[in-house]
Amino acid sequence: MGYRGVLEKAGASFAASGFIVLLIVGPVTLLESLFLVMFSSEDQSNPGPDPGSRASIPEIIRKKRDGEKLEEEEICTFVQGVTRGTLKDGQIGAMLMAIRLQGMDAEETLALTREMAASGRVLEWPEEWRGLLVDKHSTGGVGDKVSLPLAPALAACGCKVPMISGRGLGHTGGTLDKLESVPGFKVSQSPQQMREVLETVGCCIVEQSREVVPADKALYALRDVTATVDSVPLITGSILSKKAAESISALVLDVKFGSAALYPTLESAQQLAQSLVSGGAQLGISSVAVLSRMDEPVGRRVGHSLEVLEALECLEGRGPGDLRELVTTLGGTLLWQCGRAASVPEGAARVACALDDGSALQTFQAMLQAQGVDAAVAQALCTGSEDVRFQVLGRAKTQEDLLAPKDGTVREILALPVAQVLHGLGAGRTREGQTINHHVGAELLASVGQPLRKGSPWLRIHHESPRLREEDRSALQAALVLGDPLPPRFKVVKTIFPQDSENTKPPSG
C-alpha cells in the first residue's frame, strides 16, 4: 500500500469513529500528514459561515489543506468566525495547521492581516500627530529590555510611541512582565488613557486590550498549543494587525536569529523580516527590519527586575554596549523613517544624545507616574543609587555565584541554557496567566574575551531556594564556552528597507 493509501485507510478508520479527518496533501512529511488535524463531528453541526457569506468553513479549510489560494472573502469569513466565537477550536486549529504546512502568498497574508486588524477597534489620534506615531516590535530574546529605554528616548526626540507589548511565554521575557516588577505600574490602559499619556509624556507601554485586534488574541492562544507559532504568514498577520490598529506611521522590527531565537539562522529570520517589511508597506506603514544576533543575552542582566535596573543604566547614558547599540540603531532608524533625521546615523546620534543628557530618563520617570507608579517611587527608581533601586524593586532571597571549572578565555556565554534555568526557577510561564517571580534572574560577571581562572565567579543567579539543584548548575555551566574568543561582533547584522525587501544593507555607522 502506497503513502497516500496508508493515509486514506487511517482517515477512513477515524471517520468511522465519528471524526472529521483532514488529509493534508502536498510537499509535507508523513509525520506532518498524520497530524490529520482532527476535530469532533459535533463541529460539523456548526461550520460557522457568516450570514450572507457563500463560503463554508469546512470548504475553506479544505482549500488551504490542499494548497489552494484562498479568496479575500474566504479569509474574511474565517477571521470573522474566530472573532465572533462561532468556530470550534478544532476548526481554527485545522486552519492554522493548514496555513503552517501549505503557507500563504503575499496577497493572502495581506488579506489575513487586514481582516485581523479590522476585527476590533482601530485607535485614533489627533491630526497634528500624523507622521510622528512610531513603534518597535521584537521577535523575542533573552535579556531583551530594549523597549524600556527606547520608547522614552524616542518620545524625548519628539515622537509619539503607543507601544502595545506582550508578556513572556516560553524562555523569552516579556516587556510587560519587566515593567510590572515596578510597584504600581499599570499595563492596562484604555484607548482614552493611552491618548492622555501620549499627550503629556509622549510614550506609553501597555498590554493589548480586548477592544484591539480580538482575532489575534484568539488565534495566538491556539497557535501556541498547535505547534504553529513559527508560521511566517501567521506571525506577519499577528504583528502587523496590531500595529495597523495602532494607526502608526513608522515601524521598526527587531527580527532576531540564533540559538536562543525563534529562527536559528539568518536566512530563516530574513524570510520573516521580508514578509513584515513588505506587508507593512502595503498597509501604509513605513517598515524597516533589523536582523540581530540572539546567541548571547542582550546586556549583562537577565530577569524582570534586574533588566529594569540595566535599562535605567542605559537611560543614564551608561550600561552595556550591545544594549545601547540596539537602542540607538532601532531608534535612529525610526527617526529617519518619520523624517526627524536625515539619515539613520544622524537619528542614532539624536537617540544617543537623549540617553546622555537625561531627557530620556526624565521621560521614563514621567511615564511611570502616568501609568500608576507613585511619584516618590518613580523618583527613587530613576534618581537613586543601585541600592535604593533594589529597595524599590525588591531582591531574591539568594544570590549564588557559579565558578569557572577551569582556566580559559571566555569564547561565548550562551543565552538559551541561562533562560531555561531561570524559567524553571520561576521567572517564566508554562501557561498563560501563570504567576511569575520578578526577582529571579542572572547577572553575567564575565564577558567575551575575558580571561578566567579556575574558581573565579562568572555568573550570579538570583533565586528563592537555599541552593541551586545540581541539574540546574550543570545546565548553567554548559552555557560558559571557553576557548579562543570570537572576534568582536555587532548585534545588528543586516537591515531590510521597504524599497526592496530582497536587498539587505549593513548597519550604518
N, C-alpha and C positions, 0 to 999 in steps of 0.2 A: 504494500500500500504506500502510495507516494505521500509527500509532505502535506499537500492540501487534503488528501483523503483522510489522513490521520486527524487533521483539524476538524474536517466536516463530521467525522464519526464522533469525536469528542463533543462537538457542538450539538449533534443530534441527541446525545445522551443527556446533556444539560437541558435541552429544550423539552425532552420528555419528562423532566423533573419539574417543569413549570417555570423555567428561567428563559429570559431573552438572552441570546448569545450574539455578540458582535464579533464576527470572524474578521480579524484585521488582515488585509492582504496588501501586497506591495513589498518594497525593499526593507523588510524588517526581519528580525531573527525569529527562530522557532519559539524561544522563550517569551519574546515580546508578543508574539501572536497568541500564545497560550494564556496570556493575561486575560484575553477574551472579553474583558470589560463587561461583566455580567451585572444585571440588576434584576430584582424580583419582578415576576409577572404582574404584580399589582401596579407597577409603573405603567404598564400598558394601558391601564384604565385612565391614566392621567397624562397623556402625551404632552400637554402644556402649550398648544398653539395659542397665540393671542387672538382675540376676536378680530375677524376681518382678514387675518393672515391666511395665505394659501399654503404656507409651508407647515409641515408637521415635524415635531421634534425627532421622532424615530427616523424619518427620511433625511433630515439634516445631518444627524449622526452618521447614518449610512453613507451619505455622500462623502463626508470627511474621512470616515473609516476607509473608504475605497480610494482615497487620494484625489477626489474631485474638488474643484474650486467651488466655494460657497458664494452665493449671491449676497449682496448687501442686505436684502430683505430677510434672508435666512439667518444671517448673523444678528440682525436686529431682533428677530423672533426669539433666538436663543438668549440674548442678553436680557431682553425684557422678561422672559420667563424666569431667569435667575433672580432678577430684581424683585419681581412680584411674588416670588415664592411658589410659583405654580409647577416647578420642575422638582423631581425627586433627586436626591443626592446621587443615586445610581446613574441617572441620565446625565447629570452635569459631569460626573466622573468619567463616564464613557466619552463624552465630547472632549474633555480635557486630554484624555489619553490619545484619542484620535488626532487631536491637534499636535500633541507631543510627538507622535510617531510619523505623521504624514506632513506636518508643517503647514505653514500658510504663506502665500506670496505677499508682496508688499501691499497690494490693494486689499486683500482680506485683513491683513494686520491693521491697516489704517481704519477700515470699517469697524473692526472689533474695538479699537481704541476710542473712536468717536462715539460708538454706542455706549461704551462703559462710562465715558465722561458725561454723556447726556443722561445717565441713569439717576443722577441726583442733582443737587444744587450746584450751579456754577457761580463762583464768587465774583462780586462786582466791586470795583474800586473807583475812586474819583478820577475824572478825566485827566487832571493835572499829573497823575501818577503814571500815565501812559509812557512806556519806554523805560521806566525806572524799576519795574517789578521783575525781580530775578529770583532764581532758586538754584539749588545744587542737590544732586542725588548721588549717593554712593551705593554700589552693589554689595557693600559689606566687607568688613575685615576685622582684624584683631588689633585693638588699641586705636581704632579709627574714631578719633574725637574731633575731626576737622570741622564739623558743623558748629561746634561751640564757639571757637574764635572767629570762624569765617562769617557767620551771619552778622554779628555786631561790627566787624571790620567793614563789611560792605555797606551797612547802614551808616557808619561813620563817614563813608565816601559818598553818601547821598542817595544810595539805592533804597528800595523798599523790598523787604525779604519776608514773604509769608510762607515760611518753611513748614511743610507738613511732613513730619518724620515718623519713624516706626520704632517698634520695640525689638529687642533681640530675640532670636529663636535659633536654636542650634548653638554653634560655637561662637557666632559673631555677636557683638554687643550692639545694643540699640541706643540711639541718641536720647530718646525719651527716658530710658532707664537711667542714663547718666544724670540727666537733669533732675530726675525725681530723687536722686540722692541728696539734693539740696533741700533742706527743710522748708516746706511751704510752697514749693514750686508746683504750679498747676498746669498740666499739659492740655487739659480740656478747656477749650475756648470756643465760644460761639463765633460765627462769622462777624457779628457786630463787635464782639470783644476783640477779635483779630484786627478789625479796622481801627478800633480805638488805640490798640497797642502800636500799630504801624504809624498812626498819626503822631503819637507822642514820642515813640522810641525809634521807629524805622525798621524793626525786625521783631519777629516772634517765632517761636519753635513750638509747634502744637501737634497733637495727635489728630488722626483722620476722624472727623465727626461722622455721625450716622447720616447726615444730610449730604455729604460729599462722596460721590462715587460708591454707592452702596453695592453695586455689582462687583466691584473689586474686592470688597471685604468678604463677600460670599465665595467668590472664586478662589481667593488666596487661601482661605481655610481648607478648601478641598484640594488645592494644588499640593499643599504640604503633606497630605495623607495619601495622595495618589501617585507620588513619585513623578510629578510633572513640574516641579519647581524650576528646572533648568531649561524649559522650553523658551526659545527666543521670542516667538510671537506672543506668548503669554506674559513673559517678563516685559516686553515692549508695551503691551496693552496696559499692564498694571501700572508701570511707572508713568507713562505719558498721559494716561487718562487722568491721573491725579494732578499732574502739572497743568494739563489743559483746564481742569476745573478750577485751578488757582488763578487763571487768567493772567499768567506771567508773560513777559516779553522775551526773556532770555533764560536759558537753562544750560548749566554745565554738568556733565555726567562723569563721575569718577568710576570708571569700569576697571575693577581690579582683577589681576590674574596671578596665579602662583599656587603653591601647595596649600595655602590657607584661604583661598578664594573659591567662589562658586565655579569659576572656569580656571583650570590648571595651566593652560597655555596662552600665550599672547594671541595665537591665531584664533582660538575659540572665543576669547574675550573680544577680539576685534570684530567678529561677526555680529555679536550683540551690540557693540558700540556703533557699528554702521547702521544697524536697524533702528537704533534710538535716534541717531542724528538725522537720518532720512525721514523717519516718522515725525519727529519734532518739527522739521522744516515744513512738512505737508500740513501740519496743524497750525502753522503760522507762528511757531516758537523758534527763535534763533537758538539752535542747539549745537553744542560742541562737546565731544567726548575726549576725556583724558584717560589714557591707559597707564595704570600704575601698578608697581610690584606689590604682592602680598605674600611673601615668603616669611618675612620677619615682621614683628609687630611695628605699628606706627608709634614712634616715640619710645619712651623707656618705661611707661607705666600702663598696665592693663587692668581693667576692673572699674566699675562705675565711679565711685567717689575718687579713686586715685586718678582717673582720667580727667575729672573736673579740676583737680589740682594742677595737672600738667597743662590743661587748656588755659588756666589762669596764668601760668608761667608764659605761655605763648602770647597771651594778651598783654603781658608786661614787656614784650619785646625780647623775652628770654626763651628758654626751653629747647628741646631737641631740634636739630637742623632739618630732619626729614619732615617733621610736622609743619614747621614754618614753610618749607618748600611747597608742600601740598596746599597750604592755606593761601600763600601768595600766588601760586600758579593758577589755582582754580579761581581765586578772587580776581586776579588780573585778567583772566580770560573773560569773566563776566563783565568787568568794567569796559573792556574793549567791545564786547558784544552789544552792550547797551549805549555805546557812544560816549562814555565818560572817560575814555582813554584812547589815544591814537593808535596804540599797539598793546599787545599782551605784556611785553616787558615794562612799558610805562604803567599799565594797570597794576602789575605786580609790585612795582615800586610804590605806588599810592597805597596799596594794601599794607605793605611793609611799614610805611610811614604811620598809618593808623595804629598799627601794633606798637610802634616805638614811641609815639607821642602821647599815648594814654587815652586817645579818643575812643578806640575800640573797647578798652576796658570799661570806660565810663558808660558806654552804650550797653555793654553786657550787664553792668550793675543796674542800669535803668530797666532793662528787660526783665531781670529777676524780680524787681519790685513790681513791675506792671503785671507780672504773671503770678503774683501772690506771695512772694517772699517778703518777710518783714524787713523794713528799711535798715534796721540795726544789723540784722543777719547778713543782708546783701553787702553792707559796708564792710563788715568784719571779713567777709569772704573775699572781697575784691581789694581791700587795702591792708589786711592783716598779714602777719608772718605765717609761715607754714604751720607752726604750732597752733596758732589761732585758727587757721583754716581746718586743721584736724579736729579742733574742739567743736567747730560748727558742723562738720560733716560726720564726725564720729570715726572710729577706727576698730578694726577687727581685734579680737582678744589676743590673738597670737601672731607674731611676726617671726618667721622661721627662715633662716638662710640656708641655701644649698651651696655646697663647696665643690670646687673643681676636683675631678677624680684623678687628674694627673697634670703635669706641666704641659703647656702648649699655648698656641696663639688662637684667639677666637676667630674662626672662619665664618660661622653663622650661628644665630640663635633662632631656631625655628618657631614660628608663631603657633602652629596648629597644636602641638602637644601641650603647650602652656595653656592655650584657650580651652582645650578639652578637660584638663585637670581642674581649672578654675570653674568650668561649667559644673563638674561633678561636686565641687565644694560648695555650690550654692549660688554662683554668680549668674547662671543661665537657667533657662526653662526647658522642660521636656514636653510641656503642653501649654497652650495659650491660657493666659490668666494666672499662671502659677506665680506665687510669691518668690522673689529673689532676695539675696543678701547683697546690698550695695557696697558693703565693706570688704568683701572677698576680692583679692586682686594680687598682682605681681609687680615687682619693680626689678628691672634689669640693672644689675650692679656692674656689668661689664659690657663692652661694646666691641664690634667687629674690628679686628686688627690689634686688639689689646692683648699683651702677654699675660698669662695666668700661671701662678704657681700652684702646685697641688695643695689643696686645703684652703685656698683663698675663696671668699664668697663671690658668687657670680649672679645669684638670683635670690630675691626675698619674696616669700609668699605670705600674704595676709589672709588668715583664715580663723575659724572659730574653734577648731579641735585642738587638744593639747599637743598632738604631733601629727604630721602627715603620715598616711599609710605608705607602706613600702612600695606598693604598686604605683602610687602617685609619684613618689620620689623617683622611681625608676623611669617613669614616663617623662618627668621633667628633666632628668639628667640626659635623656636621649635628645632633648631639644638643643643641648650645647654641642656644637660641632667644632672640634679643634683641628687645626691644620694650617696650611698655607692660606692666608687671608685672601678673600676675594678683592679684586680692585674696587676702589670707591665707585658707588653706583647711585645715580639719582633714582628717586622713587618713580618719577614720571618718565615713561619710555617713549610714548607717541601721543600725538594729538590728532583727532579726526575732525575736520572742519566741514561745515554744511555744503560748501561749494562743490566738493567732490568727495563723497564718503568712501570712495575706493582708494583715495590717496591719503597718506599719512605724512605728518611732518614732525620733526623732532621738536622737543620743547625749546622755546626761545629763552635765551639767557641762562 
